[in-house]
Amino acid sequence: MPDAFDTGPGPSRTAFLLAYFAVILGGLFGATLGYGVTEIGCHGDCGSSTAIGAIVGAVIGAVGTGVVAVLALRAMAEWRRPPR
């Protein structure tokens, strides 16, 4: 009996690398947005607040981009699956 979760030949290594760099880029953009939003809303000494805002923004951006990347890679693997 064949494995029910076998996807056959998966996406190319280039697709995995593009997904990896997309997650990194999403994290960087999220950090920039988190820093900017915290910097605008804070008055006075805001060193730790802006750092926390940047970290939270980076995590949210990277996780969101990672979800989309995983879904895209799984769809690519399903398209390349041989017919049963």
N, C-alpha and C positions, 0 to 999 in steps of 0.2 A: 504494500500500500504506500503510495507516495506521500511525502510530508505535506500536510495541508497548508503550511506556511511557507513553502518553497516558492520563491519569487523568480527563480531562474536567474539568467544573467541580469545583474543589477545595473544601476547607472555607472557611467564611466568615472574614472578617477578625477577627470576635469570637473565633472558635475559636483563631486564631493568637495573638491578644493574651492570651487566657486561658492558653494553653500557655506563652507567654513569662513571664507573671507567676508561673505555677506553678514554672517553673525558678528564677526569682529567689527565690521563697519556699522552695523546696527547698534552695537554697544557703544561705539565712539559717538555716534550721533545722539544716542540716548543720554550719554554723559554730558554732552554739550548742552542739550536741552534742559536736563536737570540742573546743571550749574547755572544756566541763564535764568531759569524761572526762580530759583532760590536767590540768586543775586538781585533780581529785580524786587522781590518781595521782602527782602531783609534790610534793616536799617541798623547801623552801628557796626560792632564787631561780628562778622559773619563767617569767620574762617571755617569753623567746624560745620556750620549749617550748610555752607555751599559744598563742602566736601561730601557730606551725607547726601545732599541733593544730587550731586554728580554720580555717586555710587548707586543710589536708588534708580536714577535715570538710566545708567548703564545696564543694570541688571534687567530692568523692564524692557529696554530696547533689545538686548541680546536674547532674552527669552522669547519675546514676540517674533523676532526674526528667525530664531531657531525653530519655532513651531511651524512657520511658513516653509522654511527650508526642508524640514523633515517631511512635511506633507508633499512638497514638490518632488523630493527624492523617492518617496514611496510611490507616487503616481508614475514617475519615470520607470521604476522597477516593474510596475504592473503593466505598463504599455509594452515593455520588452519581453514579457512572459510568453513563452510558447503556448499555443492553444492546447487544450486538454484533449 
